[in-house]
Amino acid sequence: MINPVYSPSPTRYESGIRYRRCGRSGVLLPEIALGFWHNFGDVNPFANSLEMAHYAFDHGIVHFDLANNYGPSYGSAEETFGQMMKKSFAPFRDEMFISSKAGHDMWPGPYGEWGSRKYLMASLDQSLKRMNLDYVDLFYSHRFDPETPLEETLQALVDIVRAGKALYIGISKYPPEAAAFSYRYLRERDVPCLIYQGRYNILNREPEEQGILDQAKENGAGFIAFSPLAQGLLTNRYLEGIPADSRMAKEHFLKSSVLTPEMHRTLEQLNGIAARRGQTLAEMALAWCLKDDKVTSVIVGASRVSQLEDDFKALENISFTAEELEEINRITNKA
Ligand SMILES: NC(=O)c1ccc[n+]([C@@H]2O[C@H](COP(=O)([O-])OP(=O)(O)OC[C@H]3O[C@@H](n4cnc5c(N)ncnc54)[C@H](OP(=O)(O)O)[C@@H]3O)[C@@H](O)[C@H]2O)c1
């Protein structure tokens, strides 16, 4: 059988997507990025993963977010992406912004996780091979390592950029003090931190509460929100129970114990506000993150194209009245 050649939509940049400048940098990022944490592993049908990636690219969602251990199995989301590069995206490499990360457990033994130079360098080399790439656009330290001297981690990131294996670097889930040190260290070496990646959504406001959003802005870095839908809680997925094909049904990263009667009530009330705005809960949840210009982009996950279609519609209305915001705060005890 002849493989059909992928030809992306010629109107991909007029589909409604918008791009925001990432901190004080030359990089523009789409307001929505596609994350490969779930549903792109070797346990998932490649055809569905490919369909989602095509949908994204066809709508100007040119930023794909990966990490060494996304799967399962570890490494397999990057391999999936590597196949996509070969099959579809190689001619469009320069239109794409690809990120990967290292920091969490990846291989056994003392050099397979955290923040040593030994681990970061080896991990990125492996990632590039799996992804069929010569370089990534963005490489992250995936988590702060309290035991490795931060200078070692950051210098490895600087050297990775100098070696041409990544164009930019970022940090993820760093506590504010470590982030402050990182911004300074990297700036002094002329490899400024491009972006901070943190969990941020209507239910989890830590980046606001800990000053991470303001700190990134003050340091000329962008902020990209992961799990903006709280892994699917902030969608219509769990309004009527727990679907068998949902992330929560797997009881791994999203446990059913979070779906207390109180949480259920909260989700229903939020869904009511979304309905009044003419949006689904997912659309409103993404819009809520994007209302703040300190947020450069949100990284969504998806298990099917119809979810991405819905998520994309969020861009049609990202403004809120003061009353709506107050009501959301009251419902989520953030008043
Ligand atoms: N830096 C870090 O440490 C870190 C940590 C976590 C994530 N991330 C990044 O952030 C990305 C997104 O994380 P996430 O997957 O937790 O994000 P999320 O967008 O909060 O949740 C995605 C899940 O929500 C459901 N969903 C999405 N759109 C929907 C819609 N319109 N209607 C109904 N359900 C919908 C799907 O669940 P079902 O699968 O159940 O259908 C989907 O898998 C990851 O892929 C990764 O790139 C980074």
The ligand as an SDF file (V2000), in Angstrom:
LIG
                    3D

 48 52  0  0  0  0  0  0  0  0999 V2000
    6.0630   19.7150   33.2700 N   0  0  0  0  0  0  0  0  0  0  0  0
    5.3920   18.7360   33.8240 C   0  0  0  0  0  0  0  0  0  0  0  0
    5.7780   18.1920   34.8610 O   0  0  0  0  0  0  0  0  0  0  0  0
    4.1150   18.2700   33.1930 C   0  0  0  0  0  0  0  0  0  0  0  0
    3.1990   17.5140   33.9640 C   0  0  0  0  0  0  0  0  0  0  0  0
    1.9990   17.1360   33.3490 C   0  0  0  0  0  0  0  0  0  0  0  0
    1.7390   17.4940   32.0340 C   0  0  0  0  0  0  0  0  0  0  0  0
    2.6680   18.1870   31.3090 N   0  0  0  0  0  0  0  0  0  0  0  0
    2.4360   18.5610   29.8860 C   0  0  0  0  0  0  0  0  0  0  0  0
    1.1290   19.1020   29.7590 O   0  0  0  0  0  0  0  0  0  0  0  0
    0.3820   18.3360   28.8170 C   0  0  0  0  0  0  0  0  0  0  0  0
   -1.0670   18.3440   29.1640 C   0  0  0  0  0  0  0  0  0  0  0  0
   -1.2840   17.7000   30.4170 O   0  0  0  0  0  0  0  0  0  0  0  0
   -2.6370   16.9500   30.6910 P   0  0  0  0  0  0  0  0  0  0  0  0
   -2.8090   15.8660   29.6910 O   0  0  0  0  0  0  0  0  0  0  0  0
   -2.6980   16.6340   32.1400 O   0  0  0  0  0  0  0  0  0  0  0  0
   -3.6450   18.1620   30.3150 O   0  0  0  0  0  0  0  0  0  0  0  0
   -5.1840   18.4720   30.4330 P   0  0  0  0  0  0  0  0  0  0  0  0
   -5.4340   19.2170   29.1780 O   0  0  0  0  0  0  0  0  0  0  0  0
   -5.4570   19.1070   31.7400 O   0  0  0  0  0  0  0  0  0  0  0  0
   -5.9570   17.0570   30.3980 O   0  0  0  0  0  0  0  0  0  0  0  0
   -6.0470   16.3210   29.2290 C   0  0  0  0  0  0  0  0  0  0  0  0
   -7.1680   15.3020   29.3250 C   0  0  0  0  0  0  0  0  0  0  0  0
   -8.4140   15.9600   29.4590 O   0  0  0  0  0  0  0  0  0  0  0  0
   -9.4160   15.3090   28.6690 C   0  0  0  0  0  0  0  0  0  0  0  0
   -9.8910   16.2720   27.6790 N   0  0  0  0  0  0  0  0  0  0  0  0
   -9.1830   17.1480   26.9350 C   0  0  0  0  0  0  0  0  0  0  0  0
   -9.9810   17.9340   26.2070 N   0  0  0  0  0  0  0  0  0  0  0  0
  -11.2530   17.5470   26.4870 C   0  0  0  0  0  0  0  0  0  0  0  0
  -12.5110   17.9940   26.0560 C   0  0  0  0  0  0  0  0  0  0  0  0
  -12.6340   19.0150   25.2010 N   0  0  0  0  0  0  0  0  0  0  0  0
  -13.6270   17.3580   26.5390 N   0  0  0  0  0  0  0  0  0  0  0  0
  -13.5150   16.3350   27.4030 C   0  0  0  0  0  0  0  0  0  0  0  0
  -12.3140   15.8730   27.8580 N   0  0  0  0  0  0  0  0  0  0  0  0
  -11.2010   16.4830   27.4080 C   0  0  0  0  0  0  0  0  0  0  0  0
   -8.7480   14.0800   28.0710 C   0  0  0  0  0  0  0  0  0  0  0  0
   -8.9490   13.0220   28.9970 O   0  0  0  0  0  0  0  0  0  0  0  0
   -9.1480   11.4860   28.5730 P   0  0  0  0  0  0  0  0  0  0  0  0
   -7.7580   11.0280   28.2250 O   0  0  0  0  0  0  0  0  0  0  0  0
   -9.6970   10.8630   29.7910 O   0  0  0  0  0  0  0  0  0  0  0  0
  -10.0620   11.4770   27.3890 O   0  0  0  0  0  0  0  0  0  0  0  0
   -7.2940   14.4860   28.0460 C   0  0  0  0  0  0  0  0  0  0  0  0
   -6.4190   13.3860   28.0360 O   0  0  0  0  0  0  0  0  0  0  0  0
    1.0550   16.9600   28.8500 C   0  0  0  0  0  0  0  0  0  0  0  0
    0.7940   16.1920   27.6830 O   0  0  0  0  0  0  0  0  0  0  0  0
    2.4880   17.3550   28.9540 C   0  0  0  0  0  0  0  0  0  0  0  0
    2.9690   17.7620   27.6940 O   0  0  0  0  0  0  0  0  0  0  0  0
    3.8420   18.5960   31.8820 C   0  0  0  0  0  0  0  0  0  0  0  0
  1  2  1  0
  2  3  2  0
  2  4  1  0
  4  5  1  0
  4 48  2  0
  5  6  2  0
  6  7  1  0
  7  8  2  0
  8  9  1  0
  8 48  1  0
  9 10  1  0
  9 46  1  0
 10 11  1  0
 11 12  1  0
 11 44  1  0
 12 13  1  0
 13 14  1  0
 14 15  2  0
 14 16  1  0
 14 17  1  0
 17 18  1  0
 18 19  2  0
 18 20  1  0
 18 21  1  0
 21 22  1  0
 22 23  1  0
 23 24  1  0
 23 42  1  0
 24 25  1  0
 25 26  1  0
 25 36  1  0
 26 27  1  0
 26 35  1  0
 27 28  2  0
 28 29  1  0
 29 30  1  0
 29 35  2  0
 30 31  1  0
 30 32  2  0
 32 33  1  0
 33 34  2  0
 34 35  1  0
 36 37  1  0
 36 42  1  0
 37 38  1  0
 38 39  2  0
 38 40  1  0
 38 41  1  0
 42 43  1  0
 44 45  1  0
 44 46  1  0
 46 47  1  0
M  CHG  2   8   1  16  -1
M  END
$$$$
